[in-house]
Amino acid sequence: MSKSLSKRKEKAVPSSIGSNVDKQPSKQTSSLQLVSPPSSSKTSQSNEYLLASPEKPIIAYVHNLSPIKRNKKNTIDYTTLTLQISDNPKQLALCYSKNKRKILEEKETTRSPVKITRYTTSTDKTKIIFNDKTIVSAPQDLDYNFQFTSIDNTPATAIADILSADDESTENNITVCSKVVVMNQTKTVKLNKVAELIVRDKTSSIQLDLWNKQIGQVENKGIYCFINLSSTYWNNTKKLTTTYNTIIKPIVDKSLSELTCQDEDMKAVSTEQVIEVPSFVTMEDVQRYRTCINCNRRVPQGQTNIVKCDHCRHKMKWEDCPQKLCTNVIISINDHKKTLTIFEDCMKELLGEYDQAQVDVNLIGDQLLDLNNIKLTFNDRLIITSAKLM
């Protein structure tokens, strides 16, 4: 019996020691867990790394910061710019943060360098992306060893290449360096000023429409670099037009200065047609609409009193937008009917001044139909530019 009891006690000893080990070194177990982190910590470290820049910090000068644009899907605003980096002086970039854009605009104005961290890159790795998490700061003097220098914009497109493209295709962000060889008088189209030019480079010539404030930036026979143009197809002809983002820069180019106006250049400019009609045959109801306070383009009515212009992206109160009138009239030319658009300025040429806000649009329509012997001037857009009673 004593031997069996002693054996049981001997077996019990290691059991009690094991239990003591489990209770005592709890602190050691805790410290071991800190030394050997769980798999979730790796995910945390990975996320932290993704928040940082995919590359080393960038030091650059800011060039060509564009106005705020809207993407084609109308979902987000963005800005384009070029970064002058020591090893890549023409690095393209996109900024999706309005706060960062203010900083970049200041740096471009003062020609001061910026240090960029926590940036990302586009899918094809060709563009630097600024967002709200991107850090833009001032670098230390010892961090860089290059100075601000002027850089060229997107290479110019030859006019012949624009004309040779698919007739009905349209393009944006076109840069053309050319000489103005023909400059027509400014006209009014839908309450906007437009000047039709013929510009020529060493390959060909093309019509270019200048709008509103941009007209004063150009002179006949001048040589310019037109940046951010769009091509359009109108009246069976390919032409160029300025946009809200177009930049016009005078340049010096001896080869362009030697170019002269050709016979086909004069024929290419659209002309106006003058006709005398006994009366308007029929007309649509006179429409009242509102225009943008900034650019005079028509603005659509929204769900609230605050509206945004689709053209210049300015916001304003709907009630503050000026009201305008327009309608379509049908005239008869050699037994052929033609539909023309008449705006309020030409209506007043025929009817005299009136209070547009108080006038009855039905009464305006009736008075226009009662007119006889009318002299009309209209352009190739079928818009009446002048109207007088004979």
URMOFEN-V85999 format. One record per residue. N is the residue number from 0. RES is the residue in three letters. PSI is psi as a letter, one per 40 degrees, with the letter a starting at -180 (999 if undefined). Layout:
BEGIN
n=N res=RES psi=PSI
n=N res=RES psi=PSI
END
This chain:
BEGIN
n=0 res=MET psi=d
n=1 res=SER psi=d
n=2 res=LYS psi=d
n=3 res=SER psi=d
n=4 res=LEU psi=d
n=5 res=SER psi=d
n=6 res=LYS psi=d
n=7 res=ARG psi=d
n=8 res=LYS psi=d
n=9 res=GLU psi=d
n=10 res=LYS psi=d
n=11 res=ALA psi=d
n=12 res=VAL psi=d
n=13 res=PRO psi=d
n=14 res=SER psi=d
n=15 res=SER psi=d
n=16 res=ILE psi=d
n=17 res=GLY psi=d
n=18 res=SER psi=d
n=19 res=ASN psi=d
n=20 res=VAL psi=d
n=21 res=ASP psi=d
n=22 res=LYS psi=d
n=23 res=GLN psi=d
n=24 res=PRO psi=f
n=25 res=SER psi=d
n=26 res=LYS psi=d
n=27 res=GLN psi=d
n=28 res=THR psi=d
n=29 res=SER psi=d
n=30 res=SER psi=d
n=31 res=LEU psi=d
n=32 res=GLN psi=d
n=33 res=LEU psi=d
n=34 res=VAL psi=d
n=35 res=SER psi=g
n=36 res=PRO psi=i
n=37 res=PRO psi=i
n=38 res=SER psi=d
n=39 res=SER psi=d
n=40 res=SER psi=d
n=41 res=LYS psi=d
n=42 res=THR psi=d
n=43 res=SER psi=d
n=44 res=GLN psi=d
n=45 res=SER psi=d
n=46 res=ASN psi=d
n=47 res=GLU psi=d
n=48 res=TYR psi=d
n=49 res=LEU psi=d
n=50 res=LEU psi=d
n=51 res=ALA psi=i
n=52 res=SER psi=i
n=53 res=PRO psi=e
n=54 res=GLU psi=a
n=55 res=LYS psi=i
n=56 res=PRO psi=i
n=57 res=ILE psi=h
n=58 res=ILE psi=h
n=59 res=ALA psi=i
n=60 res=TYR psi=i
n=61 res=VAL psi=h
n=62 res=HIS psi=i
n=63 res=ASN psi=f
n=64 res=LEU psi=h
n=65 res=SER psi=i
n=66 res=PRO psi=i
n=67 res=ILE psi=h
n=68 res=LYS psi=i
n=69 res=ARG psi=h
n=70 res=ASN psi=i
n=71 res=LYS psi=d
n=72 res=LYS psi=e
n=73 res=ASN psi=f
n=74 res=THR psi=d
n=75 res=ILE psi=i
n=76 res=ASP psi=i
n=77 res=TYR psi=i
n=78 res=THR psi=i
n=79 res=THR psi=i
n=80 res=LEU psi=i
n=81 res=THR psi=h
n=82 res=LEU psi=h
n=83 res=GLN psi=h
n=84 res=ILE psi=i
n=85 res=SER psi=d
n=86 res=ASP psi=e
n=87 res=ASN psi=g
n=88 res=PRO psi=e
n=89 res=LYS psi=f
n=90 res=GLN psi=h
n=91 res=LEU psi=i
n=92 res=ALA psi=i
n=93 res=LEU psi=h
n=94 res=CYS psi=h
n=95 res=TYR psi=e
n=96 res=SER psi=h
n=97 res=LYS psi=d
n=98 res=ASN psi=d
n=99 res=LYS psi=d
n=100 res=ARG psi=d
n=101 res=LYS psi=d
n=102 res=ILE psi=d
n=103 res=LEU psi=d
n=104 res=GLU psi=d
n=105 res=GLU psi=d
n=106 res=LYS psi=d
n=107 res=GLU psi=d
n=108 res=THR psi=d
n=109 res=THR psi=e
n=110 res=ARG psi=f
n=111 res=SER psi=i
n=112 res=PRO psi=i
n=113 res=VAL psi=i
n=114 res=LYS psi=h
n=115 res=ILE psi=h
n=116 res=THR psi=i
n=117 res=ARG psi=f
n=118 res=TYR psi=i
n=119 res=THR psi=a
n=120 res=THR psi=i
n=121 res=SER psi=i
n=122 res=THR psi=d
n=123 res=ASP psi=e
n=124 res=LYS psi=f
n=125 res=THR psi=e
n=126 res=LYS psi=i
n=127 res=ILE psi=h
n=128 res=ILE psi=h
n=129 res=PHE psi=h
n=130 res=ASN psi=a
n=131 res=ASP psi=d
n=132 res=LYS psi=e
n=133 res=THR psi=h
n=134 res=ILE psi=h
n=135 res=VAL psi=h
n=136 res=SER psi=i
n=137 res=ALA psi=h
n=138 res=PRO psi=i
n=139 res=GLN psi=i
n=140 res=ASP psi=d
n=141 res=LEU psi=e
n=142 res=ASP psi=e
n=143 res=TYR psi=i
n=144 res=ASN psi=f
n=145 res=PHE psi=i
n=146 res=GLN psi=i
n=147 res=PHE psi=h
n=148 res=THR psi=i
n=149 res=SER psi=i
n=150 res=ILE psi=i
n=151 res=ASP psi=i
n=152 res=ASN psi=a
n=153 res=THR psi=h
n=154 res=PRO psi=i
n=155 res=ALA psi=i
n=156 res=THR psi=h
n=157 res=ALA psi=h
n=158 res=ILE psi=d
n=159 res=ALA psi=d
n=160 res=ASP psi=d
n=161 res=ILE psi=d
n=162 res=LEU psi=d
n=163 res=SER psi=e
n=164 res=ALA psi=i
n=165 res=ASP psi=h
n=166 res=ASP psi=d
n=167 res=GLU psi=e
n=168 res=SER psi=i
n=169 res=THR psi=i
n=170 res=GLU psi=i
n=171 res=ASN psi=i
n=172 res=ASN psi=f
n=173 res=ILE psi=h
n=174 res=THR psi=h
n=175 res=VAL psi=h
n=176 res=CYS psi=h
n=177 res=SER psi=i
n=178 res=LYS psi=h
n=179 res=VAL psi=h
n=180 res=VAL psi=d
n=181 res=VAL psi=h
n=182 res=MET psi=h
n=183 res=ASN psi=i
n=184 res=GLN psi=i
n=185 res=THR psi=h
n=186 res=LYS psi=i
n=187 res=THR psi=h
n=188 res=VAL psi=h
n=189 res=LYS psi=f
n=190 res=LEU psi=e
n=191 res=ASN psi=i
n=192 res=LYS psi=h
n=193 res=VAL psi=h
n=194 res=ALA psi=h
n=195 res=GLU psi=h
n=196 res=LEU psi=i
n=197 res=ILE psi=h
n=198 res=VAL psi=i
n=199 res=ARG psi=h
n=200 res=ASP psi=a
n=201 res=LYS psi=e
n=202 res=THR psi=d
n=203 res=SER psi=a
n=204 res=SER psi=i
n=205 res=ILE psi=i
n=206 res=GLN psi=h
n=207 res=LEU psi=h
n=208 res=ASP psi=h
n=209 res=LEU psi=h
n=210 res=TRP psi=h
n=211 res=ASN psi=b
n=212 res=LYS psi=d
n=213 res=GLN psi=e
n=214 res=ILE psi=d
n=215 res=GLY psi=e
n=216 res=GLN psi=e
n=217 res=VAL psi=i
n=218 res=GLU psi=i
n=219 res=ASN psi=h
n=220 res=LYS psi=e
n=221 res=GLY psi=i
n=222 res=ILE psi=h
n=223 res=TYR psi=i
n=224 res=CYS psi=h
n=225 res=PHE psi=h
n=226 res=ILE psi=h
n=227 res=ASN psi=f
n=228 res=LEU psi=i
n=229 res=SER psi=i
n=230 res=SER psi=i
n=231 res=THR psi=i
n=232 res=TYR psi=h
n=233 res=TRP psi=h
n=234 res=ASN psi=f
n=235 res=ASN psi=f
n=236 res=THR psi=h
n=237 res=LYS psi=h
n=238 res=LYS psi=i
n=239 res=LEU psi=i
n=240 res=THR psi=i
n=241 res=THR psi=i
n=242 res=THR psi=i
n=243 res=TYR psi=d
n=244 res=ASN psi=e
n=245 res=THR psi=h
n=246 res=ILE psi=h
n=247 res=ILE psi=h
n=248 res=LYS psi=h
n=249 res=PRO psi=h
n=250 res=ILE psi=i
n=251 res=VAL psi=h
n=252 res=ASP psi=h
n=253 res=LYS psi=d
n=254 res=SER psi=d
n=255 res=LEU psi=d
n=256 res=SER psi=d
n=257 res=GLU psi=e
n=258 res=LEU psi=i
n=259 res=THR psi=i
n=260 res=CYS psi=h
n=261 res=GLN psi=i
n=262 res=ASP psi=d
n=263 res=GLU psi=d
n=264 res=ASP psi=d
n=265 res=MET psi=d
n=266 res=LYS psi=d
n=267 res=ALA psi=d
n=268 res=VAL psi=h
n=269 res=SER psi=i
n=270 res=THR psi=i
n=271 res=GLU psi=i
n=272 res=GLN psi=h
n=273 res=VAL psi=h
n=274 res=ILE psi=i
n=275 res=GLU psi=h
n=276 res=VAL psi=i
n=277 res=PRO psi=d
n=278 res=SER psi=i
n=279 res=PHE psi=h
n=280 res=VAL psi=d
n=281 res=THR psi=i
n=282 res=MET psi=i
n=283 res=GLU psi=i
n=284 res=ASP psi=i
n=285 res=VAL psi=h
n=286 res=GLN psi=h
n=287 res=ARG psi=h
n=288 res=TYR psi=i
n=289 res=ARG psi=i
n=290 res=THR psi=i
n=291 res=CYS psi=h
n=292 res=ILE psi=d
n=293 res=ASN psi=d
n=294 res=CYS psi=e
n=295 res=ASN psi=e
n=296 res=ARG psi=i
n=297 res=ARG psi=h
n=298 res=VAL psi=h
n=299 res=PRO psi=i
n=300 res=GLN psi=h
n=301 res=GLY psi=a
n=302 res=GLN psi=d
n=303 res=THR psi=i
n=304 res=ASN psi=e
n=305 res=ILE psi=h
n=306 res=VAL psi=i
n=307 res=LYS psi=h
n=308 res=CYS psi=h
n=309 res=ASP psi=e
n=310 res=HIS psi=d
n=311 res=CYS psi=e
n=312 res=ARG psi=e
n=313 res=HIS psi=i
n=314 res=LYS psi=i
n=315 res=MET psi=i
n=316 res=LYS psi=h
n=317 res=TRP psi=d
n=318 res=GLU psi=d
n=319 res=ASP psi=e
n=320 res=CYS psi=h
n=321 res=PRO psi=i
n=322 res=GLN psi=i
n=323 res=LYS psi=i
n=324 res=LEU psi=i
n=325 res=CYS psi=i
n=326 res=THR psi=i
n=327 res=ASN psi=h
n=328 res=VAL psi=i
n=329 res=ILE psi=h
n=330 res=ILE psi=i
n=331 res=SER psi=h
n=332 res=ILE psi=h
n=333 res=ASN psi=f
n=334 res=ASP psi=e
n=335 res=HIS psi=h
n=336 res=LYS psi=i
n=337 res=LYS psi=h
n=338 res=THR psi=h
n=339 res=LEU psi=i
n=340 res=THR psi=h
n=341 res=ILE psi=h
n=342 res=PHE psi=i
n=343 res=GLU psi=d
n=344 res=ASP psi=d
n=345 res=CYS psi=d
n=346 res=MET psi=d
n=347 res=LYS psi=d
n=348 res=GLU psi=d
n=349 res=LEU psi=d
n=350 res=LEU psi=e
n=351 res=GLY psi=i
n=352 res=GLU psi=i
n=353 res=TYR psi=i
n=354 res=ASP psi=h
n=355 res=GLN psi=d
n=356 res=ALA psi=d
n=357 res=GLN psi=e
n=358 res=VAL psi=i
n=359 res=ASP psi=h
n=360 res=VAL psi=d
n=361 res=ASN psi=d
n=362 res=LEU psi=d
n=363 res=ILE psi=d
n=364 res=GLY psi=d
n=365 res=ASP psi=d
n=366 res=GLN psi=d
n=367 res=LEU psi=d
n=368 res=LEU psi=d
n=369 res=ASP psi=e
n=370 res=LEU psi=i
n=371 res=ASN psi=i
n=372 res=ASN psi=g
n=373 res=ILE psi=h
n=374 res=LYS psi=h
n=375 res=LEU psi=i
n=376 res=THR psi=h
n=377 res=PHE psi=i
n=378 res=ASN psi=a
n=379 res=ASP psi=e
n=380 res=ARG psi=e
n=381 res=LEU psi=f
n=382 res=ILE psi=h
n=383 res=ILE psi=h
n=384 res=THR psi=e
n=385 res=SER psi=i
n=386 res=ALA psi=h
n=387 res=LYS psi=i
n=388 res=LEU psi=h
n=389 res=MET psi=999
END
